[in-house]
Amino acid sequence: MTGMTVALLLCLALTLAGCSTSAPHTADEADSSQSASSEDKTAIERYKMIVPLSWDVSSSYIVGEQGKAGLWGTCGECVIANTLNLVTDSAYTEADIVDYVTQRKLCDPTSGGMTMDDMLAVYKQLLPRNSMAAHVSAWEDAPTITAMANLLDKGIILNVSVYGEMMREGGHTGEGDVYGSHWIVVHCADRAADGSVLGFWIIDSSSTIEYLTAEELSNIYYGHDGTTILDPSCIEVFGWKYRTLVTTGE
């Protein structure tokens, strides 16, 4: 067998095994698809077998205010920074993420505003490869409030799109159809003794709000009292920062 034949057979074997010798994609080349890849789905299935460590917000570096990096619409950058800091023990600042996305044209250059595709592209580049991933569930596929709590209980951090004006100003009525205008991190569900969902612990870069009742989150996620939010959206960030489930038989 010639050397060329061996090389070709080796190349074929690597391809069939799903191996790649190509360099990582840049952020500009990141896939913007909102549907979970086969790798994502495998990772989600693996979640059912493990129990997460709690996310320790108190010991993590948290960006609590946006607009300090020269742009005013940077809730997306702050959400990314806070999510990465929680799940990877990093210390990203607002300015770090603003610099990253502006250099790669993954935001509105005048405001800093980011689309979901922009946010996914950043996660694809900055989350540890083969161990963490981000996936969008939006519109008719968006998780319900109860589903959010269930995801959080599995250790999945959520980036949730809400109607920011309603959140900050206590509610608007009769506005008709609107779109989500603000992103927050939702990192823990609060449950009653019977398991019902009472509320959620959040990180918000445009207010000092740290907790929302289930009703309050529903209102700013779906709308209420004459205001309908057309695009409920949620980015689920999941990975392997977990301990093995130990059963006691109880």
C-alpha positions as CSV (number, residue, x, y, z in Angstrom):
1,M,0.0,0.0,0.0
2,T,1.5,3.3,-1.0
3,G,2.0,6.3,1.3
4,M,-0.6,8.3,-0.6
5,T,-3.2,5.5,-0.2
6,V,-2.6,5.3,3.5
7,A,-3.0,9.1,3.8
8,L,-6.3,9.0,1.9
9,L,-7.6,6.2,4.0
10,L,-6.6,8.0,7.2
11,C,-8.3,11.2,6.0
12,L,-11.5,9.2,5.2
13,A,-11.5,7.6,8.6
14,L,-11.2,10.9,10.3
15,T,-14.0,12.4,8.3
16,L,-16.3,9.4,9.1
17,A,-15.5,9.7,12.8
18,G,-16.5,13.3,12.8
19,C,-12.9,14.6,13.4
20,S,-11.7,17.8,11.9
21,T,-8.2,19.3,11.5
22,S,-9.5,22.7,10.3
23,A,-8.9,25.8,12.4
24,P,-11.8,27.1,14.6
25,H,-14.3,29.4,12.9
26,T,-14.0,33.1,13.6
27,A,-17.0,34.9,15.1
28,D,-17.8,36.4,11.8
29,E,-18.2,32.9,10.4
30,A,-20.3,31.5,13.3
31,D,-23.5,29.7,12.4
32,S,-26.4,32.0,13.1
33,S,-29.0,29.2,13.1
34,Q,-31.5,29.4,16.0
35,S,-32.1,25.6,16.0
36,A,-30.1,23.3,18.2
37,S,-27.4,21.3,16.5
38,S,-27.1,17.6,16.9
39,E,-24.3,18.2,19.4
40,D,-26.5,20.6,21.4
41,K,-29.3,18.0,21.5
42,T,-26.9,15.4,22.8
43,A,-25.7,17.8,25.5
44,I,-29.3,18.6,26.5
45,E,-30.1,14.9,26.8
46,R,-27.0,14.5,29.0
47,Y,-28.4,17.0,31.4
48,K,-31.0,14.5,32.6
49,M,-28.3,12.4,34.2
50,I,-26.5,15.1,36.3
51,V,-27.3,17.7,38.9
52,P,-25.9,21.2,38.7
53,L,-23.8,23.0,41.1
54,S,-25.5,26.2,42.2
55,W,-24.4,29.3,40.4
56,D,-22.8,31.5,43.1
57,V,-23.7,35.0,42.1
58,S,-22.2,36.5,45.2
59,S,-18.7,35.3,44.4
60,S,-18.8,36.0,40.7
61,Y,-17.8,39.2,38.9
62,I,-21.2,40.8,38.0
63,V,-21.7,43.7,35.6
64,G,-24.5,45.6,37.3
65,E,-24.8,48.7,35.1
66,Q,-24.7,49.3,31.4
67,G,-23.6,52.3,29.4
68,K,-20.1,52.7,31.0
69,A,-18.4,51.6,27.8
70,G,-19.5,54.5,25.7
71,L,-22.7,53.0,24.2
72,W,-26.1,53.1,25.8
73,G,-27.8,50.0,24.4
74,T,-25.5,47.3,25.8
75,C,-27.9,45.1,27.8
76,G,-26.9,42.2,25.4
77,E,-23.2,42.7,26.1
78,C,-23.8,42.9,29.8
79,V,-25.9,39.7,29.7
80,I,-23.2,37.9,27.9
81,A,-20.5,39.1,30.3
82,N,-22.6,38.1,33.3
83,T,-23.5,34.7,31.9
84,L,-19.9,33.9,31.0
85,N,-18.7,35.0,34.4
86,L,-21.2,32.7,36.1
87,V,-20.6,29.6,34.0
88,T,-16.9,29.8,33.4
89,D,-15.6,31.7,36.5
90,S,-14.4,34.5,34.2
91,A,-14.3,38.3,34.9
92,Y,-15.5,39.8,31.7
93,T,-16.5,43.5,31.9
94,E,-19.0,45.4,29.8
95,A,-16.1,47.0,28.0
96,D,-14.5,43.6,27.2
97,I,-17.6,42.4,25.4
98,V,-18.3,45.7,23.7
99,D,-14.8,45.7,22.3
100,Y,-15.2,42.1,21.2
101,V,-18.5,42.6,19.3
102,T,-17.7,46.0,17.8
103,Q,-14.5,44.7,16.3
104,R,-16.4,41.8,14.8
105,K,-19.5,43.9,13.7
106,L,-21.8,41.8,16.0
107,C,-23.7,44.8,17.3
108,D,-25.2,48.1,16.2
109,P,-22.2,50.4,16.2
110,T,-24.2,53.4,17.3
111,S,-26.0,51.9,20.3
112,G,-24.4,48.6,21.0
113,G,-27.7,46.7,20.5
114,M,-27.3,43.0,19.6
115,T,-29.6,40.6,17.9
116,M,-30.1,37.0,19.1
117,D,-27.9,35.8,16.2
118,D,-25.2,38.3,17.3
119,M,-25.4,36.9,20.9
120,L,-25.2,33.3,19.7
121,A,-22.1,34.1,17.6
122,V,-20.4,35.5,20.6
123,Y,-21.3,32.5,22.7
124,K,-20.1,30.1,20.0
125,Q,-16.7,31.8,20.2
126,L,-16.3,32.4,23.9
127,L,-17.9,29.4,25.6
128,P,-15.5,26.5,26.1
129,R,-15.8,24.3,23.0
130,N,-17.1,20.7,23.4
131,S,-18.3,21.5,26.9
132,M,-20.7,24.4,26.8
133,A,-23.2,25.7,24.2
134,A,-26.0,28.2,23.7
135,H,-29.3,27.6,22.0
136,V,-32.3,29.9,21.3
137,S,-36.0,29.1,21.9
138,A,-38.2,31.8,20.6
139,W,-41.6,32.8,19.4
140,E,-43.9,29.7,19.5
141,D,-41.0,27.6,20.8
142,A,-40.2,30.0,23.6
143,P,-40.3,28.2,27.0
144,T,-43.2,29.0,29.4
145,I,-42.6,30.4,32.8
146,T,-42.9,26.9,34.3
147,A,-40.5,25.5,31.7
148,M,-38.0,28.2,32.5
149,A,-38.0,27.1,36.1
150,N,-37.5,23.5,35.1
151,L,-34.5,24.5,32.9
152,L,-33.0,26.5,35.7
153,D,-33.4,23.6,38.1
154,K,-31.2,21.6,35.6
155,G,-28.5,24.2,35.8
156,I,-29.2,25.9,32.5
157,I,-28.7,29.7,32.7
158,L,-31.3,31.7,30.8
159,N,-31.0,35.0,28.9
160,V,-34.5,36.3,28.6
161,S,-35.8,39.0,26.3
162,V,-38.4,41.2,28.0
163,Y,-40.1,44.5,27.5
164,G,-37.7,46.8,29.3
165,E,-40.0,49.8,29.6
166,M,-42.7,47.8,31.3
167,M,-40.1,46.2,33.7
168,R,-38.6,49.5,34.8
169,E,-41.7,51.7,34.9
170,G,-44.1,49.3,36.5
171,G,-46.2,48.4,33.5
172,H,-47.8,49.9,30.4
173,T,-51.4,49.4,29.2
174,G,-53.1,49.5,25.9
175,E,-50.0,49.7,23.8
176,G,-51.0,46.8,21.5
177,D,-48.2,44.8,19.9
178,V,-44.6,45.5,20.9
179,Y,-41.3,43.6,20.7
180,G,-38.9,42.7,23.5
181,S,-36.5,45.6,24.1
182,H,-34.2,44.4,26.8
183,W,-32.2,41.3,27.9
184,I,-31.8,40.0,31.5
185,V,-30.0,37.0,33.0
186,V,-32.3,34.6,34.9
187,H,-30.2,32.3,37.1
188,C,-32.4,30.7,39.8
189,A,-36.0,29.7,40.3
190,D,-37.8,30.2,43.6
191,R,-40.3,27.5,44.5
192,A,-42.8,27.0,47.2
193,A,-42.8,23.8,49.4
194,D,-45.2,22.2,47.0
195,G,-43.0,22.8,44.0
196,S,-45.0,25.7,42.5
197,V,-43.0,28.5,41.0
198,L,-43.0,31.7,43.1
199,G,-40.5,33.8,41.2
200,F,-37.0,34.1,39.8
201,W,-33.6,35.6,40.8
202,I,-32.2,37.8,38.0
203,I,-29.4,40.0,37.0
204,D,-30.4,43.3,35.3
205,S,-28.0,45.9,33.9
206,S,-30.5,48.7,33.8
207,S,-32.1,48.6,37.2
208,T,-31.4,47.3,40.8
209,I,-34.1,44.6,40.4
210,E,-32.8,41.2,41.6
211,Y,-36.0,39.3,42.0
212,L,-39.2,39.0,39.9
213,T,-42.3,37.1,40.9
214,A,-43.6,34.5,38.3
215,E,-46.4,36.9,37.4
216,E,-44.0,39.9,37.0
217,L,-41.7,37.9,34.7
218,S,-44.7,36.6,32.7
219,N,-46.0,40.2,32.3
220,I,-42.7,41.5,30.8
221,Y,-42.1,38.4,28.8
222,Y,-45.5,37.9,27.3
223,G,-47.2,41.2,28.0
224,H,-50.4,42.0,29.9
225,D,-53.4,44.4,30.2
226,G,-53.5,45.5,26.6
227,T,-49.8,45.1,25.7
228,T,-48.7,42.0,23.8
229,I,-45.1,41.1,23.4
230,L,-44.8,39.5,20.0
231,D,-41.4,37.8,20.3
232,P,-40.9,36.0,23.6
233,S,-37.3,34.8,23.3
234,C,-34.9,32.9,25.5
235,I,-31.3,31.8,25.1
236,E,-30.4,28.7,27.0
237,V,-26.7,28.3,28.0
238,F,-25.7,24.9,29.3
239,G,-22.5,23.1,30.0
240,W,-20.6,20.6,32.3
241,K,-20.0,22.5,35.5
242,Y,-21.8,19.9,37.5
243,R,-21.5,17.2,40.2
244,T,-22.7,13.6,39.6
245,L,-26.1,12.8,41.0
246,V,-25.9,10.6,44.1
247,T,-29.1,8.8,45.0
248,T,-30.0,7.9,48.6
249,G,-33.0,5.7,47.8
250,E,-35.2,8.0,49.8
